[in-house]
Amino acid sequence: MRDESALRLRQIKARIADAGQAARRPLGTTHLIAVSKTYGALDILPVLDAGQRLFGENRVQEAQSKWPSLTARFHDIELHLIGPLQSNKAREAVALFNCIHTVDRPKIAHAIAAECASQGRRPKLFVQVNTGEEPQKAGIVPKDTAAFVALCRDDLKLEIAGLMCIPPVEEEAAVHFAFLAKQAKELGLAGLSMGMSADFETAIAFGATHVRVGSAIFGTRA
Ligand SMILES: *Cc1c(COP(=O)(O)O)cnc(C)c1O
């Protein structure tokens, strides 16, 4: 229900603050990305009116079709791409998004670097790690994270903010969050994009700087 999304947003923000306090994290160190995929402008407006400015989308084309009219009205919107990126969409992605959470292979890193150079833009980037080593899931396998981050940072001069993961659904998320936090620390990366509607409080306990919450705000997706 549209009119309930602003209330749910408030509740999620309160839970984020509580989880941060329980983990003795400094105030405001976890950013809430409201994941609006599949929802249209009319569903997003109440959440914008309630003050939320950071949003996540998982498809470039879907985001292109609904966000320009909203960013024209609200100038301080920050858009994050949280879904897989194909290199033939790198141009559109770099043009539209402030942050891309799904950099996971050399080909896409090179494509993003080329677009950053030609567009003069510098989106923040997260490297997606396939912590569960699931064959069907995107992300670099953990043993390759260090070399891939080095390629992105040192060779391509990309701005790598941190690491991102989506734990396997049937496993304890905490194990994966702890692992991602450890890898990020070893690589000197401050950002941790982890935690969704079902497990964002656990992610905050393990140091999440960005939680990606969709259905708990907008409602169950069709
Ligand atoms: C859809 C999605 C989310 C949000 O999921 P909810 O369970 O609705 O909170 C978070 N991260 C990614 C990568 C997603 O695709």
The ligand as an SDF file (V2000), in Angstrom:
LIG
                    3D

 15 15  0  0  0  0  0  0  0  0999 V2000
   15.9890   -6.7790   -4.7720 C   0  0  0  0  0  0  0  0  0  0  0  0
   17.3070   -6.6220   -4.1600 C   0  0  0  0  0  0  0  0  0  0  0  0
   17.4350   -6.1590   -2.8400 C   0  0  0  0  0  0  0  0  0  0  0  0
   16.2470   -5.8520   -1.9380 C   0  0  0  0  0  0  0  0  0  0  0  0
   15.6240   -7.0290   -1.5790 O   0  0  0  0  0  0  0  0  0  0  0  0
   14.4490   -7.0400   -0.4560 P   0  0  0  0  0  0  0  0  0  0  0  0
   14.4630   -8.4400    0.0380 O   0  0  0  0  0  0  0  0  0  0  0  0
   13.2090   -6.6710   -1.1770 O   0  0  0  0  0  0  0  0  0  0  0  0
   14.8210   -6.0560    0.5680 O   0  0  0  0  0  0  0  0  0  0  0  0
   18.7040   -6.0110   -2.3320 C   0  0  0  0  0  0  0  0  0  0  0  0
   19.8000   -6.2770   -3.0740 N   0  0  0  0  0  0  0  0  0  0  0  0
   19.7250   -6.7160   -4.3430 C   0  0  0  0  0  0  0  0  0  0  0  0
   20.9760   -6.9900   -5.0970 C   0  0  0  0  0  0  0  0  0  0  0  0
   18.4770   -6.9140   -4.9230 C   0  0  0  0  0  0  0  0  0  0  0  0
   18.4040   -7.3600   -6.1850 O   0  0  0  0  0  0  0  0  0  0  0  0
  1  2  1  0
  2  3  1  0
  2 14  2  0
  3  4  1  0
  3 10  2  0
  4  5  1  0
  5  6  1  0
  6  7  2  0
  6  8  1  0
  6  9  1  0
 10 11  1  0
 11 12  2  0
 12 13  1  0
 12 14  1  0
 14 15  1  0
M  END
$$$$
